[in-house]
Amino acid sequence: MPQTTRTRTLPGDATAPVAVRRILQAELERCGHPGVLPDAQLLASEVVTNAVVHTHCPECTVIIEAADDRVRVSVIDCEPDKPPVLLPPDPARFGGLGMHIVNDVARAWGCEVCGHTKTVWFELVDPLA
């Protein structure tokens, strides 16, 4: 299958996680990767939520790349000095587990800083591809 790339810009507000789930549903079904849809929606919701909650960016950009059996989702925001953190588990803390979910579910994930932006990405393998 040829590589497919889609880029969308989302507002940096509470509507972004819902929007990214809808975008992923349309794009992954269109390009033949329904096997990763639930995991992609979960992980993208976590990464986009982090971009909204932990930065002061007016928007974030989502890039969806699909090729063969691989799907990569990248979220770009405007605060390179705030990388994602795997916090130690603490049952008394509300939240703080999002990147643990990404770490446990994704085949790979990472963070790249370029100038005034930060990109947090994850990859999934589609077992149905």
C-alpha positions in Angstrom: 0.0 0.0 0.0 1.4 3.5 -0.8 2.0 5.8 2.1 -0.8 8.1 3.1 -0.3 11.3 5.0 -3.0 13.6 6.4 -2.4 16.8 8.4 -5.0 18.6 10.4 -4.8 21.6 12.7 -6.9 21.5 15.9 -7.8 24.2 18.4 -5.9 24.1 21.6 -9.0 23.6 23.7 -11.3 20.9 25.1 -12.7 20.1 21.7 -9.4 18.8 20.3 -9.5 15.2 21.8 -13.0 14.6 20.4 -11.9 16.1 17.0 -8.8 13.9 16.8 -10.8 10.7 17.5 -13.2 11.6 14.6 -10.4 12.5 12.3 -8.7 9.2 13.0 -11.8 7.2 12.5 -12.4 8.8 9.0 -8.7 8.6 7.9 -7.9 5.1 9.2 -11.1 3.6 7.7 -10.4 5.4 4.4 -6.8 4.1 4.1 -7.6 0.6 5.3 -6.3 0.5 8.8 -9.4 -0.2 11.0 -7.4 -2.7 13.0 -5.6 0.0 14.9 -8.5 2.4 15.2 -9.4 1.9 19.0 -5.7 2.1 20.1 -5.0 5.1 17.8 -8.0 7.0 19.1 -7.0 6.2 22.7 -3.4 7.3 22.3 -4.1 10.3 20.2 -6.6 11.5 22.8 -3.9 11.2 25.5 -1.3 13.0 23.5 -3.6 15.8 22.2 -5.0 16.2 25.8 -1.4 16.7 27.0 -0.9 19.3 24.3 -4.0 21.2 25.4 -3.6 20.9 29.2 0.1 21.3 29.6 0.9 24.0 27.0 -0.4 27.5 26.2 -0.6 26.8 22.5 -3.6 28.2 20.6 -3.6 25.1 18.4 -1.9 21.8 17.7 -1.3 19.9 14.5 -1.9 16.2 14.0 -0.2 14.3 11.3 -1.5 10.8 10.4 0.9 8.6 8.4 -0.1 5.1 7.2 2.0 2.7 5.1 1.8 -1.1 4.8 1.0 -2.4 8.3 2.2 0.7 10.2 0.3 3.8 11.4 2.2 6.8 12.9 0.4 9.7 14.6 2.3 12.9 15.5 1.0 15.8 17.5 2.9 19.1 17.2 2.6 21.9 19.7 4.3 25.2 20.4 6.1 24.5 23.7 9.3 22.6 23.1 10.4 23.0 26.7 7.6 20.8 28.0 8.3 17.3 26.9 6.0 14.4 27.9 7.0 12.7 31.2 6.5 9.2 32.5 5.6 10.1 36.1 6.1 7.4 38.7 2.8 5.8 39.7 1.1 7.4 42.6 -2.3 6.2 43.7 -2.9 9.5 45.5 -2.4 11.6 42.3 -5.3 12.4 39.9 -4.1 11.9 36.4 -0.5 11.5 35.2 -0.9 8.1 33.6 -1.5 9.2 30.0 2.1 8.6 28.8 2.2 5.3 30.6 -0.8 4.2 28.4 1.0 5.4 25.3 4.2 3.6 26.4 2.3 0.4 27.1 0.1 0.3 23.9 2.3 1.8 21.2 4.9 -0.2 19.3 7.1 2.9 19.7 6.8 6.5 20.7 9.0 9.5 21.1 9.4 13.3 21.3 11.3 15.5 19.0 12.1 19.2 19.4 12.6 21.4 16.4 13.0 25.1 16.9 9.9 26.5 18.6 7.9 23.3 18.3 7.7 19.9 19.9 6.4 16.7 18.2 5.1 13.8 20.3 4.5 10.7 18.1 3.5 7.1 18.4 3.4 4.1 16.1 1.0 1.2 15.9 1.1 -2.0 13.9 -2.2 -3.0 12.2 -2.6 -6.8 12.7 -5.3 -6.7 9.9 -3.1 -5.1 7.3 
